[in-house]
Amino acid sequence: MSNKSQQSNFFDETFSEEERKRLDRQLRLPGWNQKALKDSKVVIAGIGGLGTEIAKNLAMAGVGTLHLIDLDIIEYSNLNRQILFSDADEGEPKSKVSARALKKINPFSKYIWHHSNLEDVDPEVYATADLIISGLDSVTARAELNRRAVHFKKPMIDGGTATYYGHVYIYSPGENACLQCDPQIERERETLAACTLVGIPRKRSHCLLKGQLSFESKHNRTPDTTVLEEMNVVIDYANNLVKEHFPDKSIFTIDEAVKMVDQHDPTIITMNAVIASLQSQEAVKILHHVKGIKLGTVNKEYVIYNGLVGKFFYIEKPPNKKCALCGSAATIIEEVTIPETTTIDMLLSIIKNKGYSYDPEFEPSFWLIDKKDPEEVELNLTLKEQDIRNHETLFVTSLTKNGEEIDLYIRLILNG
């Protein structure tokens, strides 16, 4: 390596003098390449307890572009552990406030906020990212983010906390398990449909849920767990049912009712800080690796941290060869580069050229799946007329190949 290459962190013209002074200490690190971070794009999904810490860390490290995705708004309970919201108002979008705060922390990077669910974010955001990071607390949302990572072959860092425990897991495409290879079991919530309100509760927990549903049917909203009067309405209804149907069991206390109705896991800032720091450190290494620079090794094991004893535990997660998302059972993805003036009818001829066929009397159905609510695509309208975006994925049914029925994903690369 030449002396010029060794000094590139300090004298690269990419950085202003002010940036170099700001980042001076990390520029001195052996093996460090600041330009690799400056040129990187990272998606952070979930700007909560973990996401705010990760975003703050990566902004301070000088990552060039952060996409911040979150559909939630700020609640007062966020403020004890989510530092980016310290001067915000309740009700403001988390992603917007985070971008504003990060710009003050490091004005030399870009912060693009998306007040949106994961599905409706422009697919080009995922396609052009170097790394995807999850700070999500929903199994369903994690599964959607995992699909994007697998389909676009992007590394993804997942993390989570609950009480005094936390985990970090890095999905490395083709090297270890995706989240669907060995899906985490979502905590089952014993919910009841509104039509069962008149039914007899089968379990004590059903009594509270019936109380909640009774409140919702009258007020057309969920009870506010911070308002004692509303929770008392739910508890009184529930405890009358307990006394009637489960006389040998205890009635619900206010603390128990709040935990069951609210469904938020308890946590503290120290656990968020530990897990977010681990995710951030792995992110820094991965971004170097993506740019072809060897900086340490990326941990591909599932890491569990027990905050009560201060110990880490590691679990190997090899890929499941039969995984329906990343294994041999996965739906094939065909990438097609076409003008945005193409119609689906025209796309059918392209599919035929790739060896797929179909019954002319039963034309295939095309569905947009990169949206919250999948939509069927019109065959005679152009992609542009249907607002189909670059890198959009279509799900195609009723095809055959080599004599077998097959479904297909088509990723569209639009060239204007």
C-alpha positions in Angstrom: 0.0 0.0 0.0 1.4 3.4 -0.9 1.9 6.3 1.5 -0.9 8.2 -0.3 -3.4 5.3 0.3 -2.3 5.2 3.9 -3.0 8.9 4.3 -6.3 9.0 2.4 -8.3 9.2 5.6 -6.6 12.5 6.5 -6.1 14.1 3.1 -8.9 12.7 0.9 -10.4 15.6 -1.0 -13.9 14.0 -0.4 -13.8 15.6 3.1 -13.7 19.2 4.1 -11.2 20.4 6.7 -14.0 20.7 9.2 -15.0 17.0 8.6 -11.5 15.8 9.0 -11.1 17.7 12.3 -14.5 16.3 13.5 -13.5 12.7 12.7 -9.9 13.0 13.6 -9.8 10.2 16.3 -11.4 7.5 14.2 -9.4 8.5 11.1 -6.3 7.3 13.1 -7.7 3.8 13.5 -5.7 1.0 11.8 -7.6 -0.4 8.8 -10.2 2.4 8.9 -11.5 4.0 5.6 -13.7 6.9 6.2 -14.6 7.2 2.5 -16.1 3.8 2.6 -18.6 5.1 5.2 -19.1 8.4 3.4 -20.1 6.5 0.2 -22.5 4.1 2.0 -26.2 4.0 2.2 -27.9 2.4 5.2 -31.6 1.6 5.8 -32.7 1.7 9.4 -36.2 0.3 9.9 -37.8 1.2 13.2 -36.7 4.4 14.8 -37.4 3.5 18.4 -35.3 2.4 21.3 -32.8 0.7 19.1 -33.2 2.7 15.9 -32.5 6.0 17.5 -29.3 4.8 19.1 -28.1 3.1 15.9 -28.9 6.2 13.8 -27.1 8.5 16.2 -24.0 6.2 16.2 -23.8 5.9 12.4 -24.4 9.6 11.9 -21.5 10.4 14.3 -19.3 7.8 12.5 -20.0 9.7 9.2 -22.1 7.2 7.2 -23.1 9.1 4.1 -26.8 8.4 3.8 -29.2 7.1 6.3 -32.8 6.1 5.3 -35.0 6.3 8.4 -38.2 4.3 8.2 -41.0 4.4 10.8 -44.7 4.8 10.7 -45.1 5.7 14.4 -45.4 9.1 16.1 -43.7 10.2 19.2 -45.3 9.3 22.6 -44.2 10.7 25.9 -43.0 7.2 27.0 -40.4 7.3 24.3 -38.5 10.1 25.9 -36.8 8.2 28.7 -34.7 6.1 26.2 -34.9 7.8 22.7 -32.5 10.7 22.8 -33.2 12.0 19.3 -36.7 13.1 20.5 -35.6 15.2 23.4 -36.8 18.5 21.9 -39.8 17.1 19.9 -43.5 17.2 20.5 -45.8 14.3 21.0 -47.5 13.4 17.8 -44.6 14.3 15.5 -43.4 11.5 13.1 -40.4 9.7 14.6 -38.6 9.5 11.3 -38.9 13.2 10.6 -37.8 14.3 14.0 -34.9 11.9 13.9 -33.7 13.3 10.6 -33.9 16.8 12.0 -31.9 15.9 15.1 -29.2 13.9 13.2 -28.6 16.9 10.9 -27.6 18.8 14.0 -25.3 16.0 15.2 -23.5 15.6 11.8 -24.5 18.1 9.1 -22.2 16.4 6.5 -24.4 13.4 5.9 -27.9 12.9 4.3 -30.9 11.8 6.4 -33.9 10.7 4.3 -37.0 10.1 6.4 -39.9 7.9 5.5 -43.1 8.2 7.6 -44.4 5.0 6.1 -44.7 1.3 6.6 -42.0 -0.9 5.1 -44.1 -2.1 2.2 -44.8 1.3 0.8 -41.2 2.6 0.8 -39.9 2.9 -2.7 -38.2 -0.4 -3.5 -35.2 1.5 -4.9 -34.3 2.4 -1.4 -33.7 -1.2 -0.5 -32.2 -2.0 -3.8 -29.5 0.7 -3.6 -28.7 0.3 0.1 -25.4 -1.3 1.2 -26.9 -2.5 4.5 -30.3 -2.9 6.1 -30.7 -2.6 9.9 -33.7 -3.7 11.9 -34.8 -2.0 15.1 -38.3 -3.4 14.8 -40.4 -4.9 17.5 -42.9 -6.7 15.3 -42.4 -10.2 14.0 -44.5 -9.3 10.9 -42.5 -6.3 10.1 -39.2 -8.2 10.6 -40.5 -10.8 8.1 -41.1 -8.1 5.5 -37.7 -6.6 6.0 -36.1 -10.0 5.9 -37.9 -10.6 2.5 -36.4 -7.4 1.1 -32.9 -8.3 2.4 -33.1 -11.8 0.8 -34.6 -10.6 -2.5 -32.1 -7.8 -2.9 -29.2 -9.9 -1.5 -28.4 -7.3 1.2 -26.8 -8.0 4.6 -29.2 -7.3 7.4 -28.6 -6.7 11.1 -31.5 -7.6 13.3 -31.7 -6.7 17.0 -34.2 -6.8 19.8 -34.6 -6.3 23.6 -37.0 -7.6 26.2 -36.6 -6.8 29.9 -32.9 -7.5 30.7 -32.2 -9.6 27.6 -31.2 -8.7 24.0 -30.1 -10.3 20.8 -28.2 -9.4 17.6 -28.2 -11.4 14.4 -26.6 -10.6 11.1 -28.0 -12.2 8.0 -25.3 -12.6 5.4 -26.8 -13.7 2.0 -25.8 -17.2 1.1 -23.7 -17.8 4.2 -26.2 -18.2 7.1 -29.9 -18.5 7.9 -32.3 -15.8 7.0 -35.0 -15.1 9.5 -37.5 -17.3 7.7 -35.1 -20.3 7.8 -35.7 -20.6 11.5 -38.5 -18.2 12.2 -38.9 -16.9 15.7 -42.1 -17.9 17.4 -44.3 -14.8 17.8 -45.7 -14.5 21.3 -49.3 -15.5 20.9 -51.8 -13.0 22.0 -55.2 -14.6 22.9 -57.4 -12.3 20.9 -61.1 -12.7 20.3 -63.1 -11.5 17.4 -65.8 -8.9 18.0 -68.5 -11.5 17.2 -67.6 -13.6 20.2 -68.4 -10.8 22.7 -71.6 -12.6 23.6 -69.8 -16.0 24.0 -68.7 -17.6 27.2 -65.0 -17.0 28.0 -62.9 -20.2 27.9 -60.0 -18.7 29.8 -59.5 -16.1 32.5 -57.6 -13.9 30.0 -60.6 -13.9 27.6 -62.5 -11.9 30.3 -60.1 -9.0 30.0 -60.1 -9.2 26.2 -63.9 -9.1 26.2 -63.7 -6.1 28.4 -61.4 -4.4 26.0 -63.5 -5.3 23.0 -66.6 -4.1 24.8 -64.9 -0.7 25.3 -63.8 -0.6 21.6 -67.3 -1.4 20.3 -68.7 1.5 22.3 -66.0 4.1 21.6 -64.6 2.9 18.3 -61.1 3.0 19.6 -58.8 1.1 22.0 -58.8 2.2 25.7 -56.1 4.6 26.7 -54.0 2.7 29.2 -52.8 5.9 30.7 -56.3 7.0 31.7 -57.5 5.3 34.9 -61.2 5.9 34.2 -61.0 4.1 30.9 -59.0 1.2 32.3 -61.5 0.9 35.2 -64.3 0.4 32.7 -62.4 -2.5 31.1 -61.4 -4.0 34.4 -65.0 -3.8 35.9 -66.4 -5.6 32.8 -63.6 -8.2 32.9 -63.8 -8.9 36.7 -67.5 -9.4 36.6 -66.9 -12.2 34.1 -64.1 -13.6 36.2 -66.4 -13.8 39.2 -69.1 -15.5 37.2 -67.1 -18.0 35.2 -63.8 -18.4 37.1 -64.7 -18.0 40.8 -61.7 -19.9 41.9 -59.3 -17.4 40.2 -58.2 -13.9 41.2 -59.6 -10.8 39.7 -57.5 -8.5 37.5 -55.4 -5.8 39.0 -54.8 -2.5 37.2 -51.1 -3.4 36.6 -51.9 -6.7 35.1 -54.6 -5.2 32.9 -52.4 -2.4 31.6 -49.7 -4.9 30.6 -52.2 -7.2 28.8 -54.0 -4.4 27.0 -50.9 -2.2 26.1 -48.7 -5.1 24.8 -45.5 -3.1 25.0 -42.5 -5.1 26.4 -40.8 -3.4 29.3 -37.2 -2.3 28.7 -34.6 0.2 29.9 -32.1 2.4 28.1 -29.1 0.4 29.2 -30.3 -2.7 27.3 -31.1 -0.6 24.2 -27.7 1.0 24.4 -25.9 -2.4 24.6 -27.7 -4.0 21.7 -27.7 -0.9 19.5 -24.0 -0.5 20.1 -23.4 -4.1 19.0 -25.5 -3.5 15.9 -23.6 -0.3 15.1 -20.2 -1.8 15.5 -21.1 -4.7 13.2 -22.5 -2.2 10.7 -19.2 -0.3 10.5 -17.4 -3.5 9.7 -19.9 -4.6 7.1 -19.8 -1.3 5.3 -16.1 -1.6 5.0 -16.5 -5.2 3.7 -19.1 -4.1 1.2 -16.7 -1.6 -0.2 -14.0 -4.3 -0.5 -12.0 -3.3 2.6 -11.2 -5.9 5.2 -11.9 -4.6 8.7 -12.2 -7.3 11.2 -14.6 -10.2 10.8 -18.4 -10.1 10.8 -20.1 -12.3 13.4 -22.6 -14.6 11.7 -23.8 -16.3 14.9 -27.0 -15.4 16.8 -25.9 -13.4 19.8 -27.9 -13.4 23.0 -27.0 -11.0 25.8 -28.1 -11.6 29.4 -27.9 -8.2 31.1 -28.5 -9.7 34.6 -25.3 -11.7 34.5 -23.4 -9.8 31.9 -22.7 -12.7 29.6 -23.1 -13.4 25.9 -24.3 -16.6 24.4 -23.8 -17.6 20.7 -25.8 -19.9 18.5 -24.8 -21.0 15.0 -27.6 -20.7 12.4 -26.7 -22.4 9.1 -29.1 -21.8 6.2 -32.1 -24.1 5.8 -31.7 -25.5 2.3 -35.4 -26.0 2.1 -36.3 -22.5 3.2 -39.3 -21.1 1.2 -37.6 -17.7 1.0 -33.8 -18.3 0.5 -33.5 -22.0 -0.1 -34.3 -24.5 -2.9 -38.0 -24.1 -2.3 -37.9 -20.3 -2.9 -39.8 -18.7 -5.7 -37.5 -17.9 -8.7 -36.7 -14.2 -9.2 -36.2 -13.1 -12.8 -34.7 -9.6 -13.3 -36.0 -7.8 -16.4 -34.8 -4.5 -17.8 -37.5 -2.7 -19.8 -38.8 0.8 -20.6 -41.5 2.2 -18.3 -43.8 2.4 -21.3 -44.0 -1.4 -21.4 -47.3 -3.1 -20.8 -47.8 -6.4 -19.1 -48.9 -7.8 -22.4 -45.5 -7.0 -23.7 -43.9 -8.4 -20.6 -45.5 -11.7 -21.3 -43.5 -12.1 -24.5 -40.3 -11.5 -22.6 -41.3 -14.2 -20.1 -41.8 -16.6 -23.0 -38.3 -15.9 -24.2 -37.0 -17.0 -20.8 -38.7 -20.4 -21.2 -42.0 -19.9 -19.4 -45.3 -20.7 -20.9 -49.0 -20.5 -20.0 -52.4 -21.5 -21.2 -53.7 -18.8 -23.6 -57.2 -19.2 -22.2 -56.0 -18.5 -18.7 -53.5 -15.7 -18.9 -51.2 -15.3 -15.9 -52.1 -12.9 -13.1 -49.6 -10.2 -12.2 -49.5 -8.7 -8.7 -47.6 -5.9 -7.1 -46.3 -7.2 -3.8 -44.1 -4.3 -2.7 -47.1 -2.5 -1.1 -49.1 -2.8 2.1 -52.0 -4.1 0.1 -51.0 -6.2 -3.0 -52.6 -4.9 -6.2 -53.3 -6.8 -9.4 -51.7 -5.2 -12.4 -53.7 -4.2 -15.5 -52.5 -6.1 -18.6 -53.1 -3.3 -21.2 -51.8 -0.3 -19.3 -48.1 0.7 -19.3 -46.0 0.4 -16.1 -45.7 4.2 -16.0 -49.5 4.6 -16.2 -49.9 2.3 -13.2 -47.2 4.1 -11.1 -45.0 1.0 -11.0 -41.7 1.9 -9.6 -38.1 1.0 -10.4 -37.0 -2.3 -8.8 -40.7 -3.1 -8.1 -41.4 -6.9 -7.7 -44.3 -8.5 -9.5 -45.7 -11.9 -8.4 -46.8 -14.0 -11.4 -49.1 -17.0 -11.2 -50.3 -19.7 -13.7 -47.0 -20.2 -15.5 -45.4 -23.5 -16.5 -41.8 -24.4 -17.1 -40.5 -27.8 -18.2 -44.0 -29.1 -17.9 -44.4 -28.0 -14.2 -46.7 -25.3 -12.8 -44.6 -22.5 -11.3 -45.0 -19.1 -9.7 -42.5 -16.4 -10.4 -41.2 -13.1 -9.1 -40.2 -10.5 -11.7 -38.0 -7.6 -10.6 -38.4 -4.7 -12.9 -35.5 -2.5 -13.8 -37.0 0.5 -15.6 -34.8 2.4 -18.0 -36.9 5.4 -18.8 
